[in-house]
Amino acid sequence: MSQHLSYLMGAEEITDTELKDLNIEIVGKTETGSRKIKIPTEKLPQYLELIKAKLTEGFWNEVVGEKKIIFVFKFKDGSIKELVLSPETEAEIAKLCSELNDEKPEDTANVYKYLSEDDFYHDFVLEHYQDMINR
């Protein structure tokens, strides 16, 4: 069964029950309440709709799969932008991550490397996107 990984932050409105109802496995929680989750591929559309509806404004959520990485940004005005990471969208995604997380643009410039620096994504991203990290 194919799965996607997500480090769910800024989602106080999303309950553990809502995630479990989608067969999403919560594999870890941080002290601040962020959740590290595994999403079954067949539940991805429902998960993305839940994120768009309930993610806190000023946050984003990425969903890391074997073949694609999806970013959903929810801006302070409530508007939403969904982008699939690719060479064509990487600069825009890097800019948005840097702005929303108050980080230097050079820290997010290689989005694949940026994701691989997270302990939850590290091994998965290295396995599936090593060429994009080491370019």
Residue, then its C-alpha position, 0 to 999 in steps of 0.5 A: m500500500s502506497q503512503h504519503l508522509s506529512y508533518l502536520m503543523g498549524a492544524e489545531e482545528i483538525t482532530d486526531t479522530e478526523l485523521k483516523d477516520l481517513n485511516i491516517e496513521i499518527v506516528g508521532k507528536t511533538e510537544t507543541g502538538s504537531r503530528k507526524i502522519k502517514i496518509p494512504t494514497e487512496k485517502l489523499p484527496q480527502y486529506l487535502e480537502l481537510i487541510k484546505a478547510k481547517l489549516t490555520e491561516g499563515f501556515w502550509n502543509e506538505v505531503v511527501g509521496e514517492k512520485k510527487i510532493i504537494f504543498v498547500f499554502k493557506f495565507k493570512d487572508g484565508s486564500i489557498k494555493e496548491l503547488v506540486l513541487s517540480p523544477e518549474t514551481e520550486a522557486e515559488i515554493a521556496k519563496l513562500c516557505s521562506e516568507l511564512n516560516d521567516e527563514k532566509p531564502e537560501d535556507t529553502a532554495n533547494v526545497y528537496k534538501y530543505l525537506s530532507e533536513d527534517d528527521f521525519y522526512h529524511d530517509f524517505v526523501l533521500e530514497h526517492y529524491q536524492d538526485m534532486i537534493n544533490r544537484 
